[in-house]
Amino acid sequence: QRWRQLSFSHTMSRSFLLLTILISTLLIFTSSVASRQIFISQREVTEIINADVAPVTKKHETCITEQKAFRGEVVQLQKGVDGLAEEIALIKKLIKAVKATIKDDHKTHKDKLHTLLTNLLKKLEAELAAARKNVKVAKKKLSTQKKECALIDSHREKYMAAIKLITMAEANMKYADTYIPQLKAAAAEYLRQYTELKNTESDHRATIAKHAQEIKNAKETHKQCTKDLNRLKTDKKNYETCANNLTSYTKKVNTCKAENEKAKTLHQTLSNASTKLNHKISTLKASAQNWKKLAEEYKPREEKPIEEEKIVQYTGPHTLCHSTGDPHYVSWTNKRFDIYGFEGDFVLAESPDEDFVVETRIAYQRNYANRGLNQGVAVQAEGIIFESLEGQLKIDGQVKNLAVGSTTNLRHGVTIKRVNAVTYLIITPDGGKVQFQQVKLTATFWYHQVYVYVPNAWVGKAKGLCAGNPPTAAQIKALQVTDQSKRKRIFGVAYNPPVGNHAVATLKWKNAGFEKEAQALCLKATGKDADLYHDCLMDAKVCGNLEMIKDYQEERKSIKDLEKQDAQMRAGPLGTAYRYLAHLLSELSVQSQQLKKYDVVKDLKSLKLDTNLAAQVEGIEARMNTEIHELRNLQQELALKITK
């Protein structure tokens, strides 16, 4: 349809152009004939031209005759020049012959003959020069005559061309007189057809515009219908989803109502326990205030007062740092780095009050080339020393063999749990947690994967390799524990570099099949944790078996359990109560530490007073320690309930 429309418009344009030309031609010829006769007859024009061209023709014939006479004269003169040239050449030969053949005996005759010939030669040369000059003049006249004849001939040719044009024009005019009526008739017919075509074109254009608008309306309708259909499908799918969820939500609502009733009962129990705790706190605060008054009254005058130490205690969630492999570190600020080329005891983590300290012992091992491993780990928590070295666990210097899955409660609220055969978890009441694994490489060498959890408030204040950005070599040396450093060694025995373990050895897989199996199992055991995956592969390569991969599965599970437990301790009324007890314990711990730091009992005894003030202060200190112990036991019971 579009092609037909274009063809129709093109045909109309061509017809209109042809019609315009014909009409213009017709108008020109019609006006010329109708107004006046602008042409004269061919005979009259020919007579006029012939009258003018006759003298020109005669003059041209005379010019041609004169031109022939000039050309004959030039030829004759040229022949005379050529004859003189031949005579001169002959005389020159005779002069040479006279000189060559006549002997000197006839000198008089010889000279006379030579003079005669020379004079003749000069006369002929003068005649030759004059003849050549005449030839030149004759040629110039001939050239001038040729130009005059050519000019006359061009005038004559123009006259003849004009006669031909006039004859042709006369024939064209006769043809035009015959063709003009035909053109008029054709012009009228073309004008009629043009009008019809113009009207037809207008109708077609209106029809095309109407069809285009109908197509546009149809497309808009189709587009809207498609949108409505998609919305209908979405609404239907949402309705089905809501219908399915309604049943599930109804069950959850019923379950929530039942749990709400249990929570109300538990909340009432906790409220009663909180009332009792507030009464104990009031009593303890009154006792602490009395002690402070006594300490200020009997403190030696010359001693300067010591500012109370400000310690940020656990009040919320934890932040993780770990040291694994050979070794790889992720700090509390989530910065990843490695430490190569160092060995000895290093501070991994240290709380702001320095009561919670974790140290690792980095030692070289042949199978790990020139990289060290965490050979041992030592933890100080509330004055208790934990040490894991050479496959043994020591608590305060005593070897302990804890049952798998058991939890041991120690003094000051510290607990240790043996998660599985190789994993241990240490928890302190102030929020510090340490989890480590004992991995056996050889009969005499063990290494550890260490994970340290601390309260978020410690980040930025706590010290150690876990503190923040990747440490420099100088910062690593500053965190090393040696006999020359001022840091306290937690390990019972100083580090002694093993002999022969610094030699570099290339560690290879047992075979390709074992390597692929280890990769698949480690990926399944560690999930998307890249560091655990790397350490798992390294342990499998070193140990040469796949049994240890189970430890990584248990380790990953224990880390998730810790995170879940931490989230539970922050949520709900039980979490609120747990945080309240943690804050209360932190305050009591600060006061107890101040008692030890001031050592008021010793000062009172040194004064040798008759009063029993020293005994009273000792009693206050003993009661505070008892209250702290009872509160920690209560907190541990609450933590067990939250975990369950």
C-alpha positions in Angstrom: 0.0 0.0 0.0 2.9 2.4 0.8 4.6 1.5 -2.5 1.4 2.3 -4.4 1.0 5.6 -2.6 4.6 6.6 -3.6 4.2 5.5 -7.2 1.0 7.5 -7.5 2.6 10.7 -6.2 5.6 10.2 -8.5 3.2 9.8 -11.6 1.3 12.9 -10.6 4.5 14.9 -10.3 5.8 13.9 -13.8 2.4 14.5 -15.5 2.2 18.0 -13.9 5.7 18.9 -15.2 5.0 17.7 -18.8 1.6 19.5 -18.7 3.3 22.8 -17.6 5.9 22.6 -20.4 3.2 22.0 -23.0 1.0 24.8 -21.8 3.9 27.2 -21.7 4.9 26.3 -25.3 1.3 26.6 -26.4 1.0 30.1 -24.8 4.2 31.3 -26.5 3.2 30.2 -30.0 -0.4 31.3 -29.6 0.6 34.8 -28.4 3.1 35.2 -31.3 0.6 34.3 -34.0 -2.3 36.1 -32.5 -0.7 39.4 -31.9 1.2 40.1 -35.2 3.3 38.5 -37.9 6.9 38.6 -36.6 8.5 36.5 -39.4 9.3 37.4 -43.1 9.3 34.8 -46.0 12.3 32.7 -46.8 12.5 34.0 -50.4 12.8 37.7 -49.2 15.5 36.8 -46.7 17.4 34.8 -49.2 17.4 37.6 -51.8 18.7 40.1 -49.2 21.5 37.8 -48.2 22.4 36.8 -51.8 22.6 40.5 -52.7 25.1 41.0 -49.9 27.1 37.8 -50.5 27.6 38.3 -54.3 30.3 41.0 -54.0 32.0 39.0 -51.3 32.0 35.9 -53.5 33.5 37.9 -56.4 36.1 39.4 -54.2 37.0 35.9 -52.8 37.5 34.6 -56.4 39.7 37.6 -57.3 41.7 37.0 -54.1 42.2 33.4 -55.0 43.5 34.3 -58.5 46.0 36.8 -57.0 47.1 34.3 -54.5 47.9 31.8 -57.3 49.9 34.5 -59.1 51.9 35.3 -56.0 52.5 31.6 -55.4 53.9 31.2 -59.1 56.1 34.3 -58.6 57.6 32.8 -55.4 58.3 29.5 -57.2 60.1 31.3 -60.0 62.2 33.4 -57.6 63.0 30.3 -55.6 64.2 28.5 -58.7 66.5 31.5 -59.6 67.9 31.4 -56.0 68.5 27.6 -56.3 70.3 28.1 -59.7 72.6 30.9 -58.3 73.4 28.6 -55.4 74.4 25.8 -57.8 76.6 28.2 -59.8 78.3 29.6 -56.7 79.1 26.0 -55.5 80.6 25.2 -59.0 82.8 28.3 -59.0 84.0 27.5 -55.5 85.0 24.0 -56.8 86.8 25.6 -59.8 88.8 27.9 -57.5 89.9 24.9 -55.4 90.8 23.0 -58.6 92.9 25.9 -59.9 94.8 26.1 -56.7 95.4 22.4 -56.7 96.2 21.6 -60.4 98.0 24.6 -61.9 101.6 24.6 -61.0 103.6 27.6 -59.9 105.5 27.7 -63.3 102.3 29.2 -64.7 101.8 31.6 -61.7 100.8 34.6 -63.9 98.0 32.7 -65.6 97.1 31.0 -62.3 96.7 34.3 -60.5 94.8 35.9 -63.4 92.3 32.9 -63.5 91.9 33.0 -59.7 91.1 36.7 -59.7 88.6 36.3 -62.5 86.8 33.4 -60.7 86.8 35.3 -57.4 85.2 38.4 -58.9 82.6 36.2 -60.6 81.9 34.5 -57.3 81.3 37.8 -55.5 79.0 39.0 -58.2 76.9 35.8 -58.0 76.8 36.0 -54.2 75.5 39.6 -54.4 72.8 38.4 -56.9 72.0 35.5 -54.6 71.4 37.8 -51.6 69.2 40.1 -53.7 67.2 37.0 -55.0 66.7 35.7 -51.5 65.5 39.1 -50.4 63.0 39.1 -53.3 61.8 35.6 -52.3 61.3 36.7 -48.7 59.2 39.8 -49.9 57.2 37.6 -52.3 56.5 35.0 -49.5 55.4 37.8 -47.2 53.0 39.1 -49.9 51.7 35.5 -50.4 51.1 35.1 -46.6 49.2 38.4 -46.5 47.1 37.4 -49.5 46.3 34.0 -47.8 45.0 35.8 -44.7 42.9 38.2 -46.8 41.4 35.3 -48.8 40.7 33.4 -45.5 39.0 36.4 -44.0 36.8 36.9 -47.1 36.0 33.2 -47.1 34.9 33.2 -43.4 32.5 36.1 -44.2 31.2 34.1 -47.2 30.7 31.0 -45.0 28.8 32.9 -42.4 26.4 34.2 -45.1 25.9 30.6 -46.3 25.3 29.3 -42.8 22.8 32.0 -42.2 21.0 31.0 -45.4 20.9 27.3 -44.1 19.5 28.5 -40.7 16.9 30.6 -42.3 15.8 27.7 -44.4 15.6 25.4 -41.3 13.7 28.1 -39.3 11.2 28.5 -42.1 10.6 24.7 -42.1 10.2 24.7 -38.3 7.7 27.5 -38.4 5.6 25.7 -40.9 5.7 22.6 -38.7 4.8 24.7 -35.6 1.8 26.2 -37.5 0.6 22.7 -38.1 1.4 21.3 -34.5 0.1 24.2 -32.4 -3.6 23.2 -32.7 -2.7 19.6 -31.7 -0.8 20.9 -28.6 -3.7 23.0 -27.5 -6.0 20.0 -27.6 -3.4 17.9 -25.8 -2.9 20.6 -23.1 -6.7 20.8 -22.5 -6.8 17.0 -22.1 -3.8 16.9 -19.8 -5.3 19.7 -17.6 -8.5 17.7 -17.2 -6.5 14.5 -16.3 -4.4 16.5 -13.9 -7.4 17.9 -12.1 -8.9 14.4 -11.7 -5.5 13.0 -10.5 -5.2 15.8 -8.0 -8.7 15.1 -6.5 -7.9 11.3 -6.4 -4.6 12.0 -4.7 -6.3 14.1 -2.0 -8.8 11.3 -1.4 -6.0 8.8 -1.1 -4.1 10.9 1.3 -7.1 11.3 3.6 -7.7 7.5 3.5 -4.0 6.9 4.4 -4.1 9.3 7.3 -7.3 7.7 8.6 -5.7 4.2 8.4 -2.5 5.4 10.1 -4.6 6.7 13.0 -6.5 3.5 13.3 -3.2 1.5 13.4 -1.9 3.8 16.1 -5.0 3.4 18.2 -4.9 -0.4 17.7 -1.2 -0.5 19.0 -2.1 1.6 22.0 -5.0 -0.7 22.8 -2.8 -3.8 22.4 -0.1 -2.3 24.7 -2.6 -1.5 27.4 -4.1 -5.0 27.2 -0.7 -6.5 27.6 -0.1 -4.4 30.7 -3.4 -5.4 32.1 -2.8 -9.1 31.4 0.7 -9.0 33.1 -0.8 -7.1 36.1 -3.6 -9.7 36.3 -1.0 -12.6 36.3 1.0 -10.8 39.1 -2.1 -10.3 41.2 -3.1 -13.9 40.7 0.4 -15.1 41.8 0.4 -12.7 44.8 -3.0 -13.9 45.8 -1.9 -17.6 45.7 1.3 -16.6 47.7 -0.8 -14.8 50.3 -3.2 -17.7 50.6 -0.3 -20.1 51.2 1.3 -17.8 53.7 -1.9 -17.2 55.6 -2.0 -20.7 56.8 1.6 -20.6 57.9 1.1 -17.2 59.6 -1.9 -18.5 61.5 0.1 -21.3 62.9 2.9 -18.9 63.8 0.5 -16.5 65.5 -0.9 -19.4 67.7 2.7 -20.5 68.5 3.6 -16.9 69.3 0.7 -16.5 71.7 1.8 -19.6 73.6 5.4 -18.4 73.7 4.2 -14.9 74.8 2.5 -16.5 77.8 5.7 -18.3 78.7 7.7 -15.1 78.3 5.3 -13.2 80.7 5.9 -15.9 83.3 9.6 -15.8 82.8 9.6 -11.9 82.9 7.8 -12.0 86.3 10.5 -14.4 87.6 13.3 -12.1 86.3 11.6 -9.0 87.8 11.6 -10.7 91.2 15.2 -11.7 90.8 16.0 -8.1 89.7 14.4 -6.7 92.8 16.6 -8.9 95.0 19.7 -7.9 92.9 18.9 -4.2 93.3 18.8 -4.7 97.1 22.2 -6.4 97.0 23.6 -3.6 94.8 22.4 -0.9 97.2 24.0 -2.8 100.1 27.3 -3.2 98.1 27.3 0.5 97.1 26.8 1.6 100.7 29.7 -0.7 101.8 31.9 0.6 99.0 31.1 4.3 100.0 32.0 3.6 103.6 35.3 2.0 102.4 36.1 5.0 100.2 35.6 7.4 103.2 37.9 5.2 105.4 40.5 5.0 102.6 40.6 8.8 102.1 40.7 9.4 105.9 43.6 7.0 106.6 45.6 7.4 103.4 49.2 8.7 104.0 49.4 12.4 103.5 52.6 12.3 101.4 51.2 9.8 98.9 49.7 11.4 95.8 46.2 10.2 94.9 45.9 7.8 92.0 43.3 8.5 89.4 40.7 5.9 89.1 41.4 3.7 86.0 38.7 4.0 83.3 38.1 0.6 81.7 35.6 -0.1 78.9 33.8 -3.3 79.7 31.6 -5.7 77.7 28.1 -4.3 77.0 27.2 -5.7 73.7 28.1 -7.9 70.7 31.5 -9.4 69.8 34.1 -8.8 67.1 36.2 -11.6 65.7 39.9 -11.9 64.9 41.7 -15.0 63.9 45.2 -16.4 63.2 45.3 -19.5 61.1 47.6 -21.4 58.8 51.2 -20.2 58.3 49.9 -17.8 59.8 47.1 -15.7 58.1 45.5 -12.9 60.1 42.1 -11.1 60.0 42.0 -8.2 62.5 39.1 -6.9 64.5 38.8 -4.2 61.8 38.5 -6.9 59.1 42.1 -6.2 57.7 43.8 -9.3 56.2 47.6 -9.8 56.4 50.3 -12.4 56.8 53.4 -12.6 59.0 56.4 -14.3 57.5 60.0 -14.4 58.7 59.3 -14.1 62.4 59.4 -16.7 65.2 58.9 -16.6 69.0 56.1 -15.5 71.4 53.8 -12.6 70.2 50.8 -10.8 71.8 47.8 -11.6 69.7 45.2 -9.8 71.8 45.3 -7.8 75.0 42.2 -6.1 76.7 42.4 -2.4 77.7 42.8 -3.4 81.4 45.4 -6.1 80.5 43.5 -8.8 82.5 42.7 -10.7 79.3 45.8 -11.6 77.2 46.3 -14.0 74.3 49.8 -15.0 73.1 50.8 -17.3 70.2 54.1 -19.0 69.7 55.2 -18.9 66.1 57.7 -21.6 65.1 59.2 -22.8 61.8 58.5 -26.3 60.5 60.3 -28.0 57.7 57.2 -29.0 55.7 56.1 -25.4 55.6 59.3 -24.1 54.1 60.4 -20.7 55.5 57.0 -19.9 57.0 56.1 -20.2 60.7 53.0 -21.8 62.3 51.2 -21.2 65.6 53.0 -23.9 67.6 51.3 -22.9 70.8 48.7 -20.6 72.4 48.5 -19.2 75.9 45.6 -17.3 77.5 45.4 -15.2 80.7 41.9 -14.6 81.9 41.0 -13.2 85.4 44.4 -14.4 86.7 44.0 -17.9 85.3 46.6 -19.2 82.8 45.7 -21.5 80.0 48.5 -23.0 77.9 48.2 -25.3 74.8 51.5 -26.7 73.6 52.7 -30.0 72.1 49.2 -31.5 72.2 48.7 -30.8 76.0 46.4 -28.4 77.7 47.6 -26.8 81.0 45.5 -24.7 83.4 47.7 -22.8 85.9 50.6 -25.1 85.1 48.7 -28.4 85.6 48.0 -30.7 82.7 44.2 -31.2 82.2 42.5 -33.9 80.1 38.9 -32.6 79.6 36.2 -34.8 78.3 34.8 -34.0 74.8 31.7 -31.9 75.1 32.3 -31.0 78.8 32.2 -27.5 80.3 34.4 -26.6 83.3 33.6 -23.6 85.5 36.6 -21.9 87.0 37.1 -19.1 89.5 35.9 -15.5 88.8 33.3 -16.8 86.3 35.8 -18.1 83.7 34.7 -21.3 81.8 36.5 -23.6 79.4 34.7 -26.1 77.1 36.1 -28.9 75.0 34.0 -28.6 71.9 35.5 -31.7 70.1 38.6 -33.8 70.1 40.9 -30.8 69.0 38.8 -27.7 69.7 38.7 -25.7 73.0 36.6 -22.6 73.9 37.5 -20.2 76.8 34.9 -17.6 77.9 35.5 -14.8 80.4 32.7 -12.8 82.2 34.0 -9.5 80.7 33.2 -10.6 77.2 36.5 -12.1 76.0 36.4 -15.5 74.2 39.2 -17.6 72.7 38.6 -20.7 70.6 41.6 -22.7 69.3 42.3 -26.0 67.6 45.2 -28.4 68.2 46.3 -29.9 64.8 49.0 -32.5 64.8 51.5 -32.3 61.9 54.2 -34.7 63.1 54.9 -36.8 66.1 56.6 -33.8 67.8 55.0 -30.8 66.2 51.5 -29.3 66.7 50.0 -26.1 65.3 46.9 -24.1 66.3 44.1 -22.3 64.6 43.2 -19.4 67.0 40.0 -17.3 67.1 39.6 -14.4 69.5 36.2 -12.7 70.2 36.1 -9.4 72.1 33.4 -6.9 72.9 32.9 -4.2 70.2 33.8 -1.5 72.8 37.3 -3.0 73.0 38.0 -2.4 69.3 40.3 0.6 69.0 41.5 0.3 72.6 42.7 -3.3 72.9 46.2 -4.1 71.7 48.0 -6.9 69.9 48.3 -8.2 66.3 44.5 -8.3 66.1 44.3 -4.6 66.9 43.7 -3.0 63.4 45.7 -2.4 60.3 48.5 -4.7 59.1 51.5 -4.1 61.5 54.9 -3.1 60.3 58.1 -5.1 61.1 58.9 -2.7 64.0 55.3 -3.1 65.5 55.6 -6.9 65.3 58.9 -6.8 67.1 57.3 -4.5 69.8 54.6 -7.2 70.4 57.2 -10.0 70.8 57.6 -11.4 74.4 61.3 -12.0 75.3 63.5 -12.0 78.4 64.6 -8.5 77.4 61.0 -7.1 76.8 58.9 -5.6 79.6 55.9 -7.8 78.7 55.0 -10.7 81.0 55.4 -14.1 79.5 52.3 -16.3 79.8 53.9 -19.5 78.4 55.5 -21.5 81.3 58.6 -22.2 79.2 60.5 -19.6 77.0 60.6 -20.2 73.3 63.6 -22.2 72.0 64.0 -22.3 68.2 63.9 -25.9 67.0 67.1 -27.2 65.4 66.9 -28.1 61.7 63.4 -26.7 61.1 64.6 -23.7 59.1 65.7 -25.7 56.1 63.4 -25.2 53.1 61.6 -28.2 51.9 59.0 -28.4 49.1 55.7 -29.7 50.2 53.9 -31.8 47.6 50.5 -33.6 47.4 50.5 -37.4 47.8 48.9 -37.8 44.4 46.5 -35.9 42.0 43.5 -38.0 43.1 44.1 -37.2 46.8 44.4 -33.5 46.0 41.1 -33.3 44.2 39.3 -35.3 46.9 40.8 -32.9 49.6 39.7 -29.9 47.6 36.1 -31.1 47.3 35.9 -32.1 51.0 37.5 -28.8 52.2 35.1 -26.8 50.1 32.2 -28.6 51.6 33.5 -28.3 55.1 34.5 -24.6 55.1 31.9 -23.2 52.7 32.8 -19.7 51.4 35.4 -19.0 54.1 38.6 -18.6 52.0 41.0 -18.6 54.9 39.5 -21.8 56.4 39.6 -23.4 53.0 43.3 -22.5 52.5 44.2 -23.9 56.0 42.2 -27.0 55.4 44.0 -27.8 52.2 47.4 -27.1 53.8 46.6 -29.5 56.7 45.5 -32.2 54.4 48.7 -31.8 52.3 50.9 -31.9 55.4 49.1 -34.7 57.3 48.5 -36.9 54.2 45.0 -37.9 55.3 41.5 -36.6 55.2 40.5 -37.3 58.8 41.4 -33.8 60.0 38.8 -32.3 57.6 36.1 -33.3 60.1 37.7 -30.9 62.6 37.1 -28.1 60.2 33.5 -29.0 59.9 33.2 -29.0 63.7 35.2 -25.8 63.9 32.9 -24.0 61.5 29.9 -25.3 63.4 31.3 -24.1 66.7 32.0 -20.6 65.3 28.3 -20.4 64.1 27.2 -21.7 67.5 29.2 -18.9 69.2 27.7 -16.3 66.9 24.2 -17.7 67.5 24.8 -17.7 71.3 26.1 -14.1 71.1 23.0 -13.1 69.2 20.8 -14.8 71.8 22.5 -13.1 74.7 21.7 -9.7 73.1 18.0 -10.5 72.3 14.9 -10.6 74.6 14.5 -10.1 78.3 17.1 -12.8 79.1 19.6 -10.9 77.1 18.8 -7.7 78.9 19.2 -9.4 82.3 22.5 -10.9 81.1 23.9 -7.5 80.0 22.7 -5.9 83.3 24.6 -8.5 85.3 27.7 -8.0 83.1 27.6 -4.3 83.8 27.2 -4.8 87.5 30.1 -7.3 87.6 32.3 -4.8 85.8 31.6 -2.1 88.4 32.3 -4.5 91.3 35.5 -5.7 89.6 36.8 -2.1 89.2 36.2 -1.5 93.0 37.9 -4.8 93.9 40.9 -3.8 91.7 41.1 -0.4 93.4 41.2 -2.1 96.8 44.1 -4.2 95.7 45.9 -1.2 94.1 45.6 1.1 97.2 46.4 -1.7 99.6 44.6 0.2 102.5 44.8 -2.8 104.8 48.6 -2.7 104.8 48.7 1.0 105.4 46.2 0.7 108.3 48.3 -2.0 109.9 51.4 0.0 109.5 49.9 2.8 111.6 49.4 0.5 114.6 46.1 2.0 115.7 44.1 0.6 118.6 41.0 0.5 116.4 40.0 -2.5 114.2 39.8 -0.5 111.0 42.1 -2.9 109.1 39.9 -5.8 110.1 36.8 -3.9 108.9 38.4 -3.2 105.5 39.4 -6.8 105.1 35.9 -7.8 105.9 34.6 -5.4 103.2 37.0 -6.8 100.7 36.0 -10.4 101.5 32.3 -9.6 101.2 32.9 -7.9 97.8 34.8 -11.0 96.5 31.9 -13.2 97.8 29.3 -11.1 96.0 31.3 -11.0 92.8 31.6 -14.8 92.9 27.8 -15.2 93.5 26.9 -12.8 90.7 29.2 -14.6 88.3 27.6 -18.0 89.2 24.2 -16.4 88.6 25.4 -15.0 85.2 26.7 -18.4 84.2 23.3 -20.0 85.0 21.6 -17.4 83.0 24.0 -17.9 80.0 23.2 -21.7 80.1 19.5 -21.0 80.0 19.9 -18.6 77.1 22.0 -21.2 75.2 19.5 -23.9 75.8 
